[in-house]
């Protein structure tokens, strides 16, 4: 993408973390924004920051897993701006670590609803308008856990693998339908956001609050290292350079290489690393 001035940019999950930093960075580039989040307070903070930059912004508080609300958000955006040039399906949710054998199916459905169906709804709602853009970009946020599977995170990994499969399939279709549109799948590694701390408590989690807090702090200290502002810079650079696959962080690049070289052996290799770090729990 060569010019961001007056482009219409849509960002979900813009109340905090990567989503907020993406919205602010795009505003700095002169985009007009349509943003959403499930948290009205944090979303309002992002709106205020964008208004201080001096660009136009509209915002809607809703749950991306709700199809009607997702399409209503798109309708409001189009009614206001008349189109969309950049759509970033960023909103996501994590689940406390729990093995499949203990997990309640409702937890699995909950995570899939936000992380996968939220991306599908956001894509479907805006795609007709993106295809009209002379220089558009669809950006779907997967994860390093969309590259490899990890014990205790089956719901999250499944949702992020699904985002990857959906995005890569759609990319091929859009080569024919809308070759001017860049379709990007993003795989962040350990980003210093609140996604882990704000993860949904598993229904069948029998660990104490103190135990969960200790595990959370260890995980944050060891693995969540990159500032979300830097992650946003890398994503926008990917949009600018029309990169169709964006890996964020050394851990994401290492994981990608590991999964490519040892597509089956990596499971035992990562298991040993988790056991050594002392963060693998049933």
Residue pairs with C-beta under 8 A, 6 or more apart in sequence:
1 7
1 86
1 135
1 137
1 182
1 239
1 240
1 242
2 135
2 240
3 135
4 26
4 29
4 30
4 31
5 29
5 30
5 31
6 30
6 31
6 32
7 26
7 30
7 31
7 32
7 85
7 86
8 31
8 32
8 34
8 77
8 81
8 82
8 83
8 84
8 85
8 86
9 23
9 26
9 31
9 32
9 33
9 34
9 84
9 85
9 86
9 87
9 88
10 33
10 34
10 35
10 77
10 84
10 86
10 87
10 88
10 122
10 126
11 19
11 22
11 23
11 26
11 33
11 34
11 35
11 36
11 88
11 90
12 19
12 35
12 36
12 37
12 64
12 88
12 89
12 90
12 91
12 118
12 122
13 19
13 36
13 37
13 64
13 90
13 91
13 92
14 20
14 22
14 23
14 35
14 36
14 37
14 43
14 46
14 59
14 90
15 37
15 38
15 39
15 41
15 42
15 43
15 45
15 46
16 37
16 39
16 42
16 193
16 194
17 191
17 193
17 194
17 195
17 228
18 90
18 141
18 188
18 191
18 193
18 228
18 231
18 232
18 235
19 35
19 37
19 88
19 90
19 91
20 42
20 46
20 49
20 228
21 228
21 229
21 231
21 232
22 88
22 90
22 232
22 235
22 236
23 33
23 35
23 46
23 50
24 46
24 49
24 50
24 53
24 232
25 229
25 232
25 233
25 236
26 33
26 86
26 236
27 33
27 50
27 53
27 55
27 57
28 53
29 236
30 55
31 55
31 85
31 86
32 55
32 56
32 57
32 81
33 50
33 55
33 56
33 57
33 58
34 57
34 58
34 59
34 60
34 73
34 76
34 77
34 80
34 81
34 84
35 43
35 46
35 47
35 50
35 57
35 58
35 59
35 60
36 43
36 59
36 60
36 61
36 62
36 64
36 73
36 91
37 43
37 46
37 59
37 61
37 91
38 61
38 62
38 63
38 64
38 91
39 61
40 61
43 59
43 61
44 59
46 59
47 57
47 59
50 57
51 57
58 76
58 77
58 80
60 72
60 73
60 76
62 69
62 70
62 72
62 73
63 69
63 114
64 70
64 89
64 91
64 114
64 117
64 118
64 121
64 122
65 110
65 113
65 114
65 117
65 118
65 121
67 117
67 121
70 118
70 121
70 122
70 125
71 121
71 124
71 125
73 125
74 84
74 122
74 125
74 126
74 129
75 125
77 84
77 126
78 84
78 129
83 129
83 132
83 133
84 126
84 129
84 130
84 133
84 136
85 130
85 133
85 135
85 136
85 137
86 136
86 137
86 139
86 239
87 122
87 123
87 126
87 130
87 136
87 137
87 138
87 139
88 139
88 141
88 235
89 118
89 119
89 122
89 123
89 138
89 139
89 140
89 141
90 139
90 141
91 114
91 118
92 114
92 115
92 118
92 141
92 143
92 159
92 195
93 110
93 111
93 114
93 115
93 195
93 198
93 199
93 200
94 111
94 153
94 156
94 195
94 196
94 198
94 199
94 200
95 107
95 110
95 111
95 153
95 155
95 156
95 199
95 200
95 202
96 199
96 200
96 201
96 202
96 205
96 212
97 152
97 153
97 202
97 215
97 281
98 107
98 152
98 202
98 204
98 205
99 151
99 152
99 154
99 282
100 154
102 202
102 204
102 282
103 154
103 155
103 202
103 203
103 204
104 202
104 203
104 204
106 203
107 155
107 200
107 202
107 203
108 154
108 155
108 158
110 155
110 200
111 155
111 156
111 158
111 159
111 200
112 155
112 158
112 159
112 162
114 159
115 156
115 159
115 160
115 162
115 163
116 158
116 159
116 162
116 163
116 166
119 140
119 141
119 163
119 166
119 167
120 166
123 138
123 140
123 166
123 170
126 138
127 138
130 136
130 137
130 138
130 178
130 181
131 174
131 177
131 178
131 181
133 180
133 181
134 180
135 180
136 178
136 180
136 181
136 182
137 181
137 182
137 183
137 184
137 239
137 242
138 167
138 170
138 174
138 181
138 182
138 183
138 184
139 184
139 186
139 235
139 238
139 239
140 163
140 166
140 167
140 183
140 184
140 185
140 186
141 163
141 186
141 188
142 160
142 161
142 163
142 164
142 167
142 185
142 186
142 187
143 156
143 160
143 187
143 188
144 187
144 188
144 189
144 190
144 249
144 251
144 252
144 255
145 153
145 156
145 157
145 160
145 161
146 157
146 160
146 161
146 163
146 164
146 185
146 187
147 164
147 187
147 252
147 255
147 256
147 259
148 157
148 255
148 258
148 259
148 266
148 267
148 270
149 157
149 161
149 267
150 157
150 270
150 274
151 271
151 274
151 280
152 280
152 281
163 185
164 185
164 187
167 183
167 184
167 185
168 185
170 183
171 183
171 185
171 244
174 181
174 183
182 239
182 242
182 244
183 244
184 235
184 238
184 239
184 243
184 244
184 245
184 246
185 244
185 245
185 246
186 235
186 238
186 246
186 248
187 245
187 246
187 247
187 248
187 252
187 256
188 226
188 231
188 248
188 249
188 252
189 226
189 247
189 248
189 249
189 250
189 251
189 252
189 253
189 255
190 223
190 224
190 225
190 226
190 249
190 251
191 224
191 226
191 227
191 228
191 231
191 248
191 249
192 220
192 224
192 225
192 226
192 227
192 228
193 224
193 228
196 216
196 219
196 220
196 224
197 216
197 220
201 212
205 212
207 215
207 281
215 279
215 281
218 277
218 278
218 279
219 279
222 277
222 279
223 251
225 249
226 248
226 249
231 248
231 249
234 246
234 248
235 246
235 248
237 243
238 246
247 253
247 256
258 266
258 269
258 270
259 266
262 269
271 280
274 280
